[in-house]
Amino acid sequence: MSDLGPRIAELYPRLLRYAIVLKRNRDEAEDLAQDTVCRALERASFYRQDTNLFGWLSCMMNRVHLDSLRSARRKPFIVPLDNAPDIGIVPRQETHALANEMVRFISALERRQRRVLELSMAMELTNPEIAERLHIPYGTVCSRLSRGKSAVLERVGAV
């Protein structure tokens, strides 16, 4: 077992080439090869002297590689806030046209329904907040909001 370290060192270039085939990235391949060597040295007592050392190491490398793929799959995808505005779907022309139509439909509503709908959608106020702001009963807010949404949906369906 004492000669396992130098024998692994002799096989390192070959291990690195195999890691490059697996990872397709030189930096990641070097990490994989080093992780494999560390694991092999930790488990040196399991190696049988009369077997193929490169076969044992490459089998171990496959396991290390698969473990890294599995753990990467479990990690959440985190986007730095600096990059967040760049992520998303680029609005298409139809999206702009639909938005313009929605504005036109809402503008066509009766003033009281339009005001409640604007406060709800644009300012994101709750129904009790709208009732307080407009000095009208809560039930009136609910009915105006419901009638306003229904009228807009009817117009959208007619288009």
Rosetta blueprint (number, residue, H / E / L):
1 M L
2 S L
3 D L
4 L H
5 G H
6 P H
7 R H
8 I H
9 A H
10 E H
11 L H
12 Y H
13 P H
14 R H
15 L H
16 L H
17 R H
18 Y H
19 A H
20 I H
21 V H
22 L H
23 K H
24 R L
25 N L
26 R H
27 D H
28 E H
29 A H
30 E H
31 D H
32 L H
33 A H
34 Q H
35 D H
36 T H
37 V H
38 C H
39 R H
40 A H
41 L H
42 E H
43 R L
44 A H
45 S H
46 F H
47 Y L
48 R L
49 Q L
50 D L
51 T L
52 N L
53 L H
54 F H
55 G H
56 W H
57 L H
58 S H
59 C H
60 M H
61 M H
62 N H
63 R H
64 V H
65 H H
66 L H
67 D H
68 S H
69 L H
70 R H
71 S H
72 A H
73 R H
74 R H
75 K L
76 P L
77 F L
78 I L
79 V L
80 P L
81 L L
82 D L
83 N L
84 A H
85 P H
86 D H
87 I L
88 G L
89 I L
90 V L
91 P L
92 R L
93 Q H
94 E H
95 T H
96 H H
97 A H
98 L H
99 A H
100 N H
101 E H
102 M H
103 V H
104 R H
105 F H
106 I H
107 S H
108 A L
109 L L
110 E L
111 R H
112 R H
113 Q H
114 R H
115 R H
116 V H
117 L H
118 E H
119 L H
120 S H
121 M H
122 A L
123 M L
124 E L
125 L L
126 T L
127 N H
128 P H
129 E H
130 I H
131 A H
132 E H
133 R H
134 L H
135 H L
136 I L
137 P L
138 Y H
139 G H
140 T H
141 V H
142 C H
143 S H
144 R H
145 L H
146 S H
147 R H
148 G H
149 K H
150 S H
151 A H
152 V H
153 L H
154 E H
155 R H
156 V H
157 G H
158 A H
159 V L
